[in-house]
């Protein structure tokens, strides 16, 4: 299966009636985009590098915020070293770290944070188990 198929078929699916991720991507921890939805924000500068470092030192990313496409997300609960979650207005982000990649899902209302978390973390767990 191609990386794009993982995004299209496992992340950009209808979670529940009328609830979807607004965009999603699988990005290598080196910053290279493996696959993304058409409307995933264009990453700027060292945003992915800072996210990867945030998995090691959550305090830094919590203090300065989580940035994707130049937009700042307030860091909320997560699982140290495994999952980062952020909030911005009525939407947010969930990022699941695998061995070599980041699975990223963005959502907007009416999609709920928990719905995004389940979709992103399920795929991330699968990829992690596959050694990816």
C-alpha positions in Angstrom: 0.0 0.0 0.0 1.3 3.5 -0.9 1.8 6.1 1.8 -0.9 8.2 0.0 -3.3 5.3 0.3 -2.8 5.2 4.1 -3.7 8.9 4.3 -6.7 8.6 1.9 -8.1 5.4 3.2 -7.2 5.4 6.9 -7.1 9.1 7.9 -9.4 11.0 5.5 -12.4 8.8 6.1 -15.8 9.6 7.6 -15.3 8.9 11.3 -19.0 9.2 12.1 -21.9 10.8 10.1 -20.6 14.3 9.1 -17.4 14.0 11.0 -14.1 14.0 9.1 -10.5 15.1 9.7 -10.0 18.4 7.9 -6.5 17.3 6.7 -3.9 14.7 7.5 -0.3 13.7 6.6 2.4 11.1 7.3 5.7 12.9 7.6 9.2 11.4 8.2 10.8 12.5 11.4 13.4 14.1 9.1 10.8 16.5 7.8 10.2 14.8 4.5 6.5 14.5 3.6 5.6 10.9 2.7 1.9 11.6 1.9 -0.7 14.3 2.7 -4.2 15.3 2.0 -4.7 18.0 -0.6 -5.4 20.7 2.0 -2.7 19.9 4.5 -1.0 23.1 5.5 2.3 24.0 4.0 4.9 23.4 6.7 7.3 26.2 7.4 10.9 26.2 8.5 11.8 23.8 11.3 8.2 23.1 12.5 8.6 19.3 12.2 12.0 19.4 13.9 10.5 21.2 16.8 7.6 18.7 17.0 10.1 15.8 17.0 12.1 17.5 19.8 8.7 18.0 21.6 8.4 14.3 21.9 11.7 14.3 23.8 11.1 17.4 25.8 7.4 18.1 26.2 8.1 21.2 28.4 9.6 23.1 25.5 6.8 22.5 23.1 4.2 23.2 25.9 5.8 26.6 26.7 6.3 27.7 23.1 3.3 26.0 21.4 3.0 23.6 18.6 3.2 25.1 15.1 2.0 23.6 11.8 1.8 25.6 8.7 2.5 28.7 10.7 -0.5 28.2 12.9 0.0 27.9 16.7 -1.8 25.2 18.6 -2.0 25.2 22.4 -0.5 21.9 23.6 -3.0 19.9 25.7 -2.9 16.3 27.1 -0.8 13.7 25.4 1.3 10.6 26.1 4.9 11.6 26.7 7.1 10.4 23.9 4.2 9.0 21.9 1.4 11.4 21.3 1.1 15.2 21.1 -2.3 16.9 21.0 -3.1 20.5 20.4 -6.1 22.8 20.4 -6.8 25.9 18.3 -10.3 27.5 18.5 -12.9 24.8 17.7 -10.3 22.5 16.1 -7.1 20.9 16.9 -4.4 18.4 16.0 -3.2 14.9 17.1 0.3 13.7 16.2 1.3 10.1 16.8 5.0 9.3 16.7 6.1 6.0 15.1 9.7 4.6 14.8 10.5 6.9 11.8 7.4 9.0 11.1 4.7 11.3 12.4 1.0 10.6 11.7 -0.8 13.9 11.8 -4.5 14.6 11.8 -6.1 18.1 12.0 -9.8 18.5 12.8 -12.5 21.2 13.0 -15.9 21.3 14.6 -18.1 19.3 14.5 -15.4 16.6 14.7 -14.4 16.0 18.3 -10.8 15.7 19.6 -11.4 12.1 20.7 -12.6 11.1 17.2 -9.4 12.6 15.7 -7.2 10.9 18.4 -8.7 7.4 17.7 -8.1 7.6 13.9 -4.6 9.0 14.1 -3.4 6.9 17.0 -4.9 3.7 15.5 -2.9 4.1 12.3 0.2 5.2 14.2 0.1 2.2 16.4 -0.3 -0.1 13.3 2.7 1.5 11.6 4.8 1.3 14.8 4.0 -2.4 15.1 5.2 -2.8 11.5 8.5 -1.2 12.4 7.8 2.0 10.5 
